[in-house]
């Protein structure tokens, strides 16, 4: 049986842990407001850009001079999975859910005889994927030094992707991230970004009107498609940031509650043990007195 000192040390350690988890919960809640606002602000821009590009792309359907980012390489043998996760943990199943979705896609593609490569953004996803796919990870981007996510970070990742695509290193690129819905709901999402895929109704999304483009539609797509890749990656990074803080806030709230339950159980056990020792000492004193 542990001594009273050991029990007091356990209670003190649990209380210290509870203070840390409560502080992390409050920090996550504070950062969540800004991250959620940034993610929600990016959604209309990304959606509207997708509609505009879909409208323009519909007018170039079947044209051989269309940009490669739109028409692709003509095959789908090599798939690059762009997996975006967090740089830190203590956020429940947030990172694991994204990696699981990417692994399921990789397994499905491998079963079809496709070659799979990984491009990791975030240390946690890289650490999980390298256990099984170390030789298939072509690059890893670490954003731990970035206190705030900016469009330049997405531009840097998009440039690396487009360069690899221009060098015929892959045929299809799919982006994996977690879409923020609420503090308790983050949805792992897969989105193909290269070659660009638009909704079949995108041509009518702007009211079904016919437009004349100046310069030509192909020239516009040559300029806007790379930017669209950057916009979609930036949106994914912002959604991930909001999802991470939401998941961390929820996880730390659960940890704080569990620590409180442990403290109550440990305190009860400590009091019972202390009472039992006092009763034992009293019995020994009384027994010794009677023996005299």
C-alpha positions as CSV (number, residue, x, y, z in Angstrom):
1,X,0.0,0.0,0.0
2,X,1.4,3.4,-0.9
3,X,2.3,5.7,2.0
4,X,0.5,8.9,2.8
5,X,3.3,10.9,1.3
6,X,3.1,9.0,-2.0
7,X,-0.6,9.7,-2.1
8,X,-0.1,13.4,-1.4
9,X,2.5,13.5,-4.2
10,X,0.1,11.9,-6.6
11,X,-2.7,14.4,-5.8
12,X,-0.3,17.3,-6.2
13,X,0.9,16.0,-9.6
14,X,-2.6,15.5,-10.8
15,X,-3.6,19.0,-9.7
16,X,-0.5,20.4,-11.6
17,X,-1.5,18.5,-14.7
18,X,-5.1,19.8,-14.4
19,X,-3.7,23.4,-14.3
20,X,-1.8,22.8,-17.5
21,X,-4.7,21.2,-19.3
22,X,-7.0,24.0,-18.2
23,X,-4.5,26.6,-19.4
24,X,-4.1,24.8,-22.8
25,X,-7.9,24.7,-23.1
26,X,-8.1,28.5,-22.6
27,X,-5.3,29.2,-25.0
28,X,-6.9,27.0,-27.7
29,X,-10.3,28.7,-27.1
30,X,-8.7,32.1,-27.6
31,X,-6.8,31.0,-30.8
32,X,-9.9,29.2,-32.1
33,X,-11.8,32.4,-32.5
34,X,-9.3,33.9,-34.9
35,X,-8.6,30.7,-36.7
36,X,-12.3,30.0,-37.2
37,X,-12.9,33.6,-38.5
38,X,-10.0,33.2,-41.0
39,X,-11.3,29.8,-42.3
40,X,-14.8,31.1,-42.7
41,X,-13.5,34.2,-44.5
42,X,-11.6,32.1,-47.0
43,X,-14.5,29.8,-47.9
44,X,-16.5,32.3,-50.1
45,X,-13.4,33.3,-52.0
46,X,-12.3,29.7,-52.7
47,X,-15.8,28.7,-53.7
48,X,-16.3,31.7,-56.0
49,X,-13.0,31.2,-57.7
50,X,-13.9,27.5,-58.2
51,X,-17.1,28.7,-59.9
52,X,-15.4,31.2,-62.1
53,X,-12.7,28.7,-63.2
54,X,-15.4,26.1,-63.8
55,X,-17.2,28.5,-66.1
56,X,-14.1,29.3,-68.0
57,X,-12.9,25.7,-68.1
58,X,-16.2,24.6,-69.6
59,X,-15.6,26.8,-72.6
60,X,-12.2,25.1,-73.2
61,X,-13.4,21.5,-72.9
62,X,-11.7,19.3,-75.4
63,X,-9.2,21.9,-76.6
64,X,-5.6,20.5,-76.8
65,X,-4.1,23.9,-76.0
66,X,-5.8,23.9,-72.6
67,X,-3.3,24.1,-69.7
68,X,-1.9,20.9,-68.3
69,X,-3.1,21.7,-64.9
70,X,-6.6,21.4,-66.4
71,X,-6.3,18.5,-68.9
72,X,-3.7,16.6,-66.9
73,X,-1.0,14.4,-68.3
74,X,-3.3,12.0,-70.0
75,X,-2.8,9.2,-67.4
76,X,-3.4,8.5,-63.7
77,X,-0.7,6.0,-62.9
78,X,1.2,8.1,-60.4
79,X,-0.7,9.7,-57.5
80,X,0.7,12.3,-55.1
81,X,-1.1,12.6,-51.8
82,X,-0.7,16.0,-50.2
83,X,-1.4,15.3,-46.5
84,X,-1.8,18.4,-44.3
85,X,-1.7,17.8,-40.6
86,X,-0.8,19.8,-37.5
87,X,2.7,20.4,-36.1
88,X,1.7,19.6,-32.6
89,X,-0.3,17.0,-30.7
90,X,-2.6,17.0,-27.7
91,X,-5.6,17.4,-30.0
92,X,-7.3,14.0,-29.7
93,X,-7.8,12.1,-33.0
94,X,-7.4,15.1,-35.2
95,X,-4.1,14.2,-36.9
96,X,-4.9,10.4,-36.9
97,X,-8.2,10.9,-38.7
98,X,-6.5,12.8,-41.6
99,X,-3.7,10.2,-41.9
100,X,-6.2,7.3,-41.8
101,X,-8.1,8.8,-44.7
102,X,-4.8,9.2,-46.7
103,X,-3.7,5.7,-45.9
104,X,-7.1,4.3,-47.0
105,X,-6.8,6.1,-50.3
106,X,-3.2,4.9,-50.7
107,X,-4.2,1.3,-50.1
108,X,-7.1,1.6,-52.6
109,X,-4.8,3.0,-55.2
110,X,-2.1,0.4,-54.6
111,X,-4.8,-2.3,-55.0
112,X,-5.5,-0.8,-58.4
113,X,-1.9,-1.0,-59.4
114,X,-1.2,2.7,-59.1
115,X,2.0,4.2,-57.8
116,X,1.5,6.3,-54.7
117,X,3.7,9.2,-53.4
118,X,3.3,11.4,-50.3
119,X,3.9,15.1,-49.8
120,X,3.6,15.9,-46.1
121,X,2.8,19.3,-44.6
122,X,3.0,19.1,-40.8
123,X,5.3,17.1,-38.6
124,X,2.6,14.9,-37.0
125,X,1.4,13.5,-40.3
126,X,4.9,12.9,-41.4
127,X,5.8,11.0,-38.2
128,X,2.8,8.6,-38.7
129,X,3.2,8.1,-42.4
130,X,6.9,7.4,-42.4
131,X,6.4,4.2,-40.4
132,X,4.8,2.5,-43.4
133,X,5.6,4.8,-46.3
134,X,9.1,6.2,-45.6
135,X,10.4,5.4,-49.1
136,X,7.3,7.0,-50.7
137,X,7.5,10.4,-49.0
138,X,9.0,12.7,-51.5
139,X,9.0,15.9,-49.4
140,X,8.0,17.3,-46.0
141,X,7.2,20.9,-45.2
142,X,7.6,22.0,-41.6
143,X,5.6,25.1,-40.5
144,X,6.4,25.1,-36.8
145,X,8.3,28.4,-37.2
146,X,5.1,30.1,-38.6
147,X,3.2,31.7,-35.7
148,X,0.5,32.7,-38.2
149,X,-0.4,31.1,-41.5
150,X,0.0,33.4,-44.5
151,X,-0.8,33.1,-48.2
152,X,3.0,32.9,-48.8
153,X,3.1,29.5,-47.0
154,X,0.5,28.1,-49.4
155,X,2.4,29.7,-52.4
156,X,5.6,28.0,-51.4
157,X,3.8,24.6,-51.2
158,X,2.0,25.2,-54.5
159,X,5.2,26.1,-56.3
160,X,6.8,22.8,-55.2
161,X,3.8,20.9,-56.4
162,X,3.5,22.6,-59.8
163,X,7.3,22.1,-60.3
164,X,7.0,18.4,-59.7
165,X,4.0,18.2,-61.9
166,X,5.8,20.0,-64.7
167,X,8.6,17.5,-64.3
168,X,6.2,14.7,-64.8
169,X,6.7,13.3,-61.3
170,X,3.0,12.6,-60.8
171,X,-0.3,12.6,-62.7
172,X,-2.8,13.3,-60.0
173,X,-2.5,15.2,-56.8
174,X,-5.1,14.9,-54.0
175,X,-5.2,17.2,-51.0
176,X,-6.1,15.8,-47.5
177,X,-7.1,18.1,-44.7
178,X,-9.7,18.5,-42.0
179,X,-12.7,20.7,-42.7
180,X,-13.9,22.7,-39.6
181,X,-17.5,22.3,-38.7
182,X,-17.6,22.9,-35.0
183,X,-15.5,22.5,-31.9
184,X,-16.6,18.8,-31.6
185,X,-16.8,18.0,-35.3
186,X,-13.9,18.2,-37.8
187,X,-14.4,16.3,-41.1
188,X,-11.4,14.7,-42.8
189,X,-11.6,15.7,-46.5
190,X,-10.0,14.6,-49.7
191,X,-10.0,17.1,-52.7
192,X,-8.3,16.6,-56.0
193,X,-6.4,19.8,-57.0
194,X,-4.2,18.6,-59.9
195,X,-5.6,18.3,-62.6
196,X,-8.3,20.7,-61.6
197,X,-11.7,19.2,-61.2
198,X,-14.8,21.4,-61.3
199,X,-18.5,20.7,-60.7
200,X,-20.3,19.8,-63.8
201,X,-22.8,22.6,-63.0
202,X,-20.0,25.2,-62.7
203,X,-20.7,26.5,-66.2
204,X,-24.1,27.6,-65.0
205,X,-23.0,28.7,-61.5
206,X,-22.7,32.3,-62.5
207,X,-26.2,32.6,-63.8
208,X,-25.9,30.7,-67.0
209,X,-24.9,33.8,-69.0
210,X,-22.5,33.6,-71.9
211,X,-19.2,35.5,-71.5
212,X,-16.6,36.7,-73.8
213,X,-13.1,36.6,-72.4
214,X,-10.2,39.0,-73.0
215,X,-7.6,37.7,-73.3
216,X,-8.5,34.2,-74.5
217,X,-9.8,31.6,-72.0
218,X,-6.7,29.5,-72.4
219,X,-4.5,32.5,-71.3
220,X,-6.7,33.2,-68.3
221,X,-6.5,29.6,-67.2
222,X,-2.7,29.6,-67.6
223,X,-2.6,32.5,-65.0
224,X,-5.5,31.5,-62.7
225,X,-5.1,27.7,-62.4
226,X,-1.7,27.9,-60.5
227,X,-3.3,30.5,-58.3
228,X,-6.3,28.3,-57.7
229,X,-4.0,25.5,-56.5
230,X,-2.5,28.0,-54.0
231,X,-5.9,29.2,-52.9
232,X,-7.2,25.6,-52.3
233,X,-4.0,24.8,-50.3
234,X,-4.3,28.0,-48.3
235,X,-8.0,27.3,-47.5
236,X,-7.0,23.8,-46.4
237,X,-4.3,25.2,-44.1
238,X,-6.8,27.6,-42.5
239,X,-9.4,24.9,-42.1
240,X,-6.8,22.7,-40.5
241,X,-5.8,25.4,-38.1
242,X,-9.4,26.0,-37.0
243,X,-10.0,22.2,-36.7
244,X,-6.8,21.7,-34.7
245,X,-7.7,24.4,-32.1
246,X,-11.2,23.0,-31.9
247,X,-10.0,19.5,-31.4
248,X,-7.4,20.6,-28.9
249,X,-9.9,22.7,-26.9
250,X,-12.2,19.6,-26.7
251,X,-9.4,17.3,-25.8
252,X,-8.0,19.5,-23.1
253,X,-11.6,20.0,-21.7
254,X,-11.9,16.3,-21.4
255,X,-8.5,16.0,-19.8
256,X,-9.3,18.7,-17.3
257,X,-12.6,16.9,-16.4
258,X,-10.8,13.5,-16.1
259,X,-8.1,15.1,-13.9
260,X,-10.8,16.4,-11.6
261,X,-12.3,13.0,-11.3
262,X,-8.9,11.5,-10.5
263,X,-8.3,14.1,-7.9
264,X,-11.6,13.3,-6.2
265,X,-10.9,9.6,-6.2
266,X,-7.3,10.0,-5.0
267,X,-8.4,12.4,-2.2
268,X,-11.1,9.9,-1.1
269,X,-8.6,7.1,-1.1
270,X,-6.1,9.3,0.8
271,X,-8.6,10.2,3.5
272,X,-9.7,6.6,3.9
273,X,-6.1,5.4,4.2
274,X,-5.2,8.2,6.7
275,X,-8.3,7.3,8.7
276,X,-7.3,3.7,8.7
277,X,-3.8,4.5,9.9
278,X,-5.2,6.7,12.7
279,X,-7.6,4.0,13.8
280,X,-4.8,1.4,13.7
281,X,-2.6,3.6,15.9
282,X,-5.4,4.2,18.4
283,X,-6.1,0.5,18.6
284,X,-2.4,-0.2,19.3
285,X,-2.3,2.6,22.0
286,X,-5.4,1.2,23.7
287,X,-4.2,-2.4,23.4
288,X,-0.8,-1.4,25.0
289,X,-2.6,0.5,27.8
290,X,-4.8,-2.5,28.6
291,X,-1.8,-4.7,28.6
292,X,-0.2,-2.7,31.4
